[in-house]
Amino acid sequence: MNCDDANKLVYAYLDMELDAANSLAFEKHVSSCKACHQILDEEKALKSQLQDALPYYQAPDDLKDKILGNLFSDTGKQASDEEHEANINSNLLNVVVFNRNTFFTKLLALASVLMLFIFSSIYYQHSKNEEQLISEVLGGHMRSLSASFKADIKSSDPDAIARWLKSRLDYAVTVPGLEKLDYQLQGAKLEYIQKQKVASLIYSKGNKKMNLFIWPSPDQADAEEEMHVIQGYRLVYWCKEYMNYWVVADLDQSSLMQVSKALH
Amino acid sequence: MPHLSAAYNYAYWLTSNAQNAEDLTQEAFTRALSAFDGFRKQHPKAWLMTIVRNAFYTQQQKLKRRGEVIYLDNLHEDDCQSDALMSTQTPEQQFSRNLDVELVRTCINYLSSEHREVIMLRDIEGFNYDEMSQILECPLGTVMSRLSRARKRLKNLMLKQGYRQENQHEL
């Protein structure tokens, strides 16, 4: 990395947006370059002071009420009419009814807004969890493709692999054979997905490798097949009898569905 | 109410006006409730910010069509003269003055709205580049370059105003 590169990356580094490789290269350059080190120190100091000095405009206290009133404006208009009538007639009872209407209208609006953000937060978190899970499963498959990869147990005997897994996991795994589809069982490895030990079965067909990940699903008994395509790799997920299954391979859709069908 | 402060703050940064910021925030919440089917795997706060921004630019387009004055960018950084900026300070004050809120606010007002909003989204609201890319509806590379340009311009303006960096020996 030279000074020009470092200058371009200084803000991304301070914002912690660089990946590990670029971050290390940046730090290495800065540690040996006095000019870039000074720029980094200056920008760091400025960023810190700016964060304290940038204005934050606080919402006025009555804005929440205005928004809630606005959300149900039709009802609000009706309430206003009632208020007008109440004022004209000086009817205390009507005033009470109006106040109640306004109160419940605002309560309903507030509940709608809260539900909106609670629901969207849950949905977002679910999406993030799913993305994380897919990324971990794909990571397990990618590791098995590397030249330095070594299976924990090398065997083409499903029973031998099942026994080996049984001694290392607190759940039973059925190891399927896929010879009918010309997939040869190569072995197995223990992976960590979602912070738990997972059985990863490794199959090959020619120069293609396929992984089948299996682990318990305590909260869900069954789930239909789902296909995901990430970075050119296809992943199929399903859940059966409280067990999660993920198949990952660099295969076309029909070949992978064939495998998935055979595994069911 | 969730994210009300963030939505109002963003609206204020966009409009530079309290009343317009209130109107824009109300409009954004109404849109959020009526357009929930538009929600797509975005952080809820980032999603609301996108709505604030879209509502703002829709308003701007309407005003433009009607030939009304647009209240943004009335002070453009290219028009900013260092003399005008420095006129409120004596030379002594300019050189001894450390970074303060008033100085930052003065300089921020001379940035374009595009530059103001990226600084606000990152340095106040703490959105990461990916979330900013969703809010601003532009590629990640554009977020990075825009943020970099915005910070450099803000720094230059502040140096003209008398901001003195701790490690700097010459202005």
HADDOCK unambig.tbl for C-alpha pairs under 7 A between the chains (distance, minus, plus):
assign (segid A and resid 11 and name CA) (segid B and resid 148 and name CA) 6.70 0.50 0.50
assign (segid A and resid 42 and name CA) (segid B and resid 165 and name CA) 6.66 0.50 0.50
assign (segid A and resid 42 and name CA) (segid B and resid 167 and name CA) 6.41 0.50 0.50
assign (segid A and resid 49 and name CA) (segid B and resid 99 and name CA) 6.99 0.50 0.50
assign (segid A and resid 51 and name CA) (segid B and resid 123 and name CA) 5.83 0.50 0.50
assign (segid A and resid 51 and name CA) (segid B and resid 124 and name CA) 6.48 0.50 0.50
assign (segid A and resid 53 and name CA) (segid B and resid 100 and name CA) 5.96 0.50 0.50
assign (segid A and resid 53 and name CA) (segid B and resid 101 and name CA) 4.64 0.50 0.50
assign (segid A and resid 53 and name CA) (segid B and resid 104 and name CA) 6.58 0.50 0.50
assign (segid A and resid 54 and name CA) (segid B and resid 101 and name CA) 6.51 0.50 0.50
assign (segid A and resid 54 and name CA) (segid B and resid 104 and name CA) 6.48 0.50 0.50
assign (segid A and resid 55 and name CA) (segid B and resid 105 and name CA) 6.98 0.50 0.50
assign (segid A and resid 56 and name CA) (segid B and resid 9 and name CA) 6.21 0.50 0.50
assign (segid A and resid 57 and name CA) (segid B and resid 9 and name CA) 4.86 0.50 0.50
assign (segid A and resid 57 and name CA) (segid B and resid 12 and name CA) 6.79 0.50 0.50
assign (segid A and resid 58 and name CA) (segid B and resid 5 and name CA) 6.04 0.50 0.50
assign (segid A and resid 58 and name CA) (segid B and resid 9 and name CA) 6.43 0.50 0.50
assign (segid A and resid 59 and name CA) (segid B and resid 5 and name CA) 5.40 0.50 0.50
assign (segid A and resid 59 and name CA) (segid B and resid 8 and name CA) 5.64 0.50 0.50
assign (segid A and resid 63 and name CA) (segid B and resid 22 and name CA) 6.99 0.50 0.50
assign (segid A and resid 67 and name CA) (segid B and resid 26 and name CA) 5.23 0.50 0.50
assign (segid A and resid 71 and name CA) (segid B and resid 30 and name CA) 5.90 0.50 0.50
assign (segid A and resid 114 and name CA) (segid B and resid 1 and name CA) 6.95 0.50 0.50
assign (segid A and resid 114 and name CA) (segid B and resid 2 and name CA) 7.00 0.50 0.50
assign (segid A and resid 117 and name CA) (segid B and resid 2 and name CA) 6.86 0.50 0.50
assign (segid A and resid 117 and name CA) (segid B and resid 44 and name CA) 6.59 0.50 0.50
assign (segid A and resid 120 and name CA) (segid B and resid 44 and name CA) 5.86 0.50 0.50
assign (segid A and resid 121 and name CA) (segid B and resid 44 and name CA) 5.94 0.50 0.50
assign (segid A and resid 124 and name CA) (segid B and resid 41 and name CA) 5.26 0.50 0.50
assign (segid A and resid 124 and name CA) (segid B and resid 42 and name CA) 6.23 0.50 0.50
assign (segid A and resid 124 and name CA) (segid B and resid 43 and name CA) 6.04 0.50 0.50
assign (segid A and resid 127 and name CA) (segid B and resid 41 and name CA) 6.14 0.50 0.50
